[in-house]
Amino acid sequence: MNNKYTLGKLVKQSREEKGILREDLVKGLMSEKTLRKVEKDEIILDKFSWDFLLHRLGISTAIYECYVTQWEFFFYELQTKIRELVNKCIEILYTKKEKEKGEVIQKYVEEGRAYCKQYRIVLEEKKRIEGIYPAIHLLFLGVMESYFLISVREKLHIRKKQIQNTWSIFHEEGWEKLIDRKGVVCLSLQELELLILWSEIYEEEGKREQAKRLLTWICEYCCNHYDDEEEQVKIYPYAVWYLAVLEGRDNNEEYALNIVIKSMKKLVGVRSLHFFIPTIDIQLQYVDNDSYVTWYKRKQLLEYKECVLSICKEYEENPYRVYPFTTIENAILVTEIIKQKRKDLNMTQAQLCEDIVEPETMSRFERGKLNIRWRTLSLILQRLELPCAKEQLIIESSGYKI
């Protein structure tokens, strides 16, 4: 592995090769001055910021592993719980009969909002202690709350205001100006997800052409922006499915069918099952019509659907889920690895932190009650002969496309 090739250098190389300006990459996230320091490896970011930057660059977040603090780990746990509840709501909206929806969804929404409230309380505590309140968290909460509003059939103007407010966290201009202007557009997966929710607002307002234009752009963005097909399909199936639904409503059945077949081939190619069942169901609407060339016959599609449902049941997965890009992939909880390594070496906390921090500080850190500055933490890692860099590239090449 080439240790000289860092995540900062990777960001800079990718940005320059794709012709992305610093101001576009960091819009709403940090200043251009800060990004310059990031690219020079003068600033250490948290995993949320790295993931967000990589998503905007179209790079898989699986290319690096990272130590995470107790704060980060706690937020990821909450994000996972909230996302799971949102996916359950989506499944119920799609599969249940009208009279079965209300009570079950209300339970999930109340639970999800309780987690969101807990999330905000911890954010306020983090801000009080560290003076930091990253906008990334507000974007996540805004997107999740939009789903909850849809689930309880909140009034259109309230949902629209929620989406507009969430979009404005990172963008001063509307999506129309963003996608029409010249140059490379940089959006994270969560920003794309928010745009899909925005397209639903347009559909309800009777602006179907605007909704379809936005969804078509999202599909093209996913296919053209991400070099890795696994990254492409994280939000793509949801956008394709909804676009096909709208095209079907406009009696453009053949076009709807074609984009769905294209989507299914892409999903099968990367062995992805998320949001796969709705895609199969759209094909089933047209499969018996001799005017259309379908990928499978009805019997095959039904067998395929049953197979997918069985696999998802076996692994306790939700086949109607939107991709949970808040999973803590390739992350190591730094407090746990330090505590375990210290015990393996039969060291006391006082011995480990001597001349670095006070024993009481070390004790509170290991219990997850306190964060320590990374430069200080790296001295502790060095004493334990553990890797000292907060993030480490997994790839062995200096090319981000590997």
N, C-alpha and C positions, 0 to 999 in steps of 0.2 A: 504493500500500500504506500502511496506517495503522501506522506504526512504533510508535505509542504502545500499540497492542494487542499485548500480549506473550503468551508461552506461559503465564506465571504467571497473568495475568488470565483467559486462556481456561480454565485449570483451575478457577479460583475460580468463574467464571460457570457453567460446566458443572455443577460440583458443587452449587452452590446451586439451579440450575434443576431438577436431578434429585432434590433433597432428600437428598443424600448427606452424612452427617456426616463431619467430618475424621477421626475415629477409625476409621471404616469404610474410608475411602479409603486410609489409610496403614498399615493393620494389618500389622505385621511388617516394614514397609519403612523407616519413619522416625517420628519423634515428631510429635505435632500441632503443637508449637511450631515445628519445622522446616518443616512444610507451610505454616504462616502466613507464614513468611519467603519460602518459594518463591512463594506467591501474591502477595507484595508485590515479587517480583523482587529480593529481597535475597540470595538464595542461588542459585548456579549448579550445576545438576545435570548428571550425565553422561547420555548418550543412553539407557543401560539404564534409568535411573530414570524419565526422561521417558516412554519407551515403555510402561513398566509402569503408570505413572499413567494414561496415555491409554487403555490397554487396559481398565483397571478402570472408567474413565469411559465406555467404549463409543465412543471417538473414534478415528478412523483416524490412524495414525502417519505417514501420507503428507502431512499438512498442514503439516509443517515440515521444514526442512533444518538440518543441524547440523554443526559442526566436531567431529571426533572425535580423541582422542589416540591415540598409538601403542598404549597399553594397550587401549583400547576396540576399535581395529581388529584387534588380535591376537586378542582374545576372540571377536569376530564371525567371524573366519576359522576359528577352532577350532570354534565353534558350528555353522557351515555344514558343515564336514567331518563332525562327529559326527552331525548331523541327517541328512545324506545316507546315512550308514551305517545309521542306524536305519530310514530309508525303504526301503533295500535289503532289510533284514531283514523288514520288513512285507510287501514284495512277494513274497519267497521263501516266507514262511509262508502267504501267500494262494494262490500260484500253483503251487508246485512239489509234486511227489509226495513222499510221506513219506520214501522212501529217498534222495531227492536233497537233502533239506534240511540235514541235520546238518553235513557238512563245510564247505559254503559259508557257512552262517550262522556257524559257529564262527570262520571267518576274519574275517568282518565284525565280529563281537563283539569279538574280540581287538584288532583295529585300533581300534575305537571306544573301548575301555577304555584303550588306550594314549594316545589323544588326551585322554580324560578325566583321566588321570594327569598329562599335560603341562599341562592346564588348571589343575589344582589346584596344581601347582608354581609356575606363574606367579601364581596368586592369592596364594600364600604370600609370594612375592617382592614383590608389590604391597602386601601388608599390612605387610611388614617396612619398606618404603620410605615408604609413605603412611599406614600405620595404618588402612587401610580394607579390609574384607572383606565386600562387599555380599551380602546374603542372596539377591538375585536370581540370582546365579551358582549358588548351592547348589541353588536350585529347579530351574534348568535341568539341572544335572548329575544331580539326583535323578530327574527325569522320564526323562532319557535312559537312566540305569542301569536303571530299571524296564523299559524296552523290551528292553534287553539280557538281563535276567533272564527275561523272557517268551520271548525268542528261543531261549535255551538250555534252556528248560523247567525252570527252577529250581523247587524245592519251593514249595508255596503259602505256607507260613508265612514263608519268607524274603522272598518278593515282597510279602506283606502288610506285613511290618515295614518294608520299604524305602519303600512308599507312605505308611504312617503317619508315618514319620520325616520324609519330605519335606513332607508336609502340615503337620506341626507347626512347620516353619520359619516359617510365616506365621500359623498359626491354632492357638489353644489349644483351641477347640471342634471337635467333629466336624462333618461336612457336614450331618448331619440337623438339628442345632440351628441351623446357619447358614441353611439354606434355609427352616426353619420359623418363624424369628423375624420379627417385624414390622419394616418398614423396608426400605430399598433394600440389596440385596446387591451388593458390588463384588468381582469376580474378574477376574483377567487371563486371557488365552487359555491360558497354561501351567498355571494353576491348574485351569481347566476340563479341560484335557487330562489332568491328574492324576486328576481325578474320573472320567473315562471309564475310566482304568486301574483305578480303585477298583471300578467297576461290574463289571469282569471278575473281580475277586476275589470279589465277592458271588455271581456266577454259579457260580463253581467251588465255593463253599461251599454251594451249593444254595439261596441266597437270591435267587432270580430276581426276585421282586416288588420287592425293594429295589433291585436292579440296574436294573430297568425304570423305577422311580420316579425314580432318580437321572438316568438318561439322558433321560427325558421332561423333567425340570426343566432339564437342560443345553440341550436343543433349544429350549425356550421362552425360556430366558435369552438365547440367541444371537439369536433372532428379535425379542425385545422390548427388549433392552438396547442393541444396536448400531443406530444410526440409518442407517448406511451398509450396504447389502446386501453389498458386497464384504468388509466386516469380519464380517458375520454368517456367511458361508460359510467362514471360515477353520478353524473347528473343527466346525461344524454337520454337514457330510456324514459325518464319522467317527462322530459320536454317533448320527445317524439310521440309518446302515447297521447299527451294532451293535444298536440298539433294534429294528430290523426283523428282524434275525437272531433275537433273543430272542422276539419276538412270533410269529415263524414256528415256533419250537420249541414254543410253547404253542398251536399250531394256530389262531392269530389271523391267518390269511393275508391276509384282506381288509384288516385294519387295517395290517399290515406293508406291503402293497402301496400303500396310500393315502399313508402317510408317505414312502415312497420316491419316488413320483411327485411329491409336493410338493417334495421335496428336489431332484429332477432339474430341475424347472421353475425353481427358484431358482438352481441352478448354471448352467443355460443362460442365464438372464436376465443374469447377470454374467460370462458367458463364462469360467467357471471349470471346469477339467478335473480338479482334484485330488480323488482318491478317487472318481472318476466311474465307473470300470469296475466296482468291487464293487456300486455302486448299480444299474448296468445288469443285472448278473448276477442280482440279487434279482428284478428284473422278469421276467427270462427264466424264472424258476422258475414263475411264475404266468400267463404270457402266453397259454398254450394252454387255460387253464381258462375256459370260457364263463361261469362264475359271477362272474368279476371283470372290471371295466372297466379295461383297461390303457391307457396313454398311446400306445404303439406296438404294432404287430404284431411277431411274432418276426423276420421278415425285416428289418424296419426297425431293430429293436434290434441285430441282428447287424451290419448295415451301419454303424450308429452306433458300435458298439463297435470295429469294424475301422478306422473313420475316426479315432476318438480315439487308438487305438494307433498309427496311422500318423503323426498329428500329434506325438504324444509322442516317437516314434522320431526324427522329423525334427529336433525341437528338443532331443533328448537329455533329455527329462523323464521322470519316473517317475509313471505314471498311478495308482499305488497309494500315493503319498506322502501323508503328513499335512502340512498347510500349514507351511512353514518360517518361522515368524514371528520368526526370528532373523536375517533378511537385513538388510544394512546399507543400507536405502533412504534416499535423500536425505542421504547422509553424505559429508563431505569430510575427508580425512585432513589435519589442520592442518599437520603437519610438511612434507608434500609441497607444499602450496600456498605456504607461506612460503619454502621453498627455491627453488621455481620462480620466484616473484615476485622474490625477491632477485637471482637470476641474470639475470632479464629487465631489472632496473634496474642491473645491473653493480655491485652492492654486495657488499662482503666481509662475512663474519660479524661481524667487529669493528665495522665501520661500522653495521651494522644494530642491534647490541645495545648500542652505546655508551650509558653512563649508565642502562642497564636491567638487564642481567645480564653476568656475565663471559663473555668470548669462549669459554672452555673449556666453560662451561655451554651456550652457544648451539650449539657444535659437537656436544656430546653429545645435545642435543635434536634437531637435524636428523638425526642418525644413529639416532634412536629409542631411545637409551640412557637418556634422562632425561625426566621430565615437568616442566613449569614451571607454576606457579600461573596460573590463568586471568587474573587481574587483571594480572599481569605480562605474560602473553602478549598481552593486548589492546593493550598499549603497542607491542609489536612489530608487530602487525597494523595499528595506527594509523599507524605510521611507513611502512608499505608501502602505505598508503591502501587497505587491505582492510577489509571489514565486521568490526567488533570484537565483535559479539554472538555468543556461542557457538551460539545457535540463532536461526533466523529463520523467522517464519511465512510460508508460501507463499500462503495464502488472502488475499484482499483485503477480506474482510468481517470484522466483529467477531463473527459468528455461527459457532459451532463446527460447526453442522450443514451448512454449505456444502460 
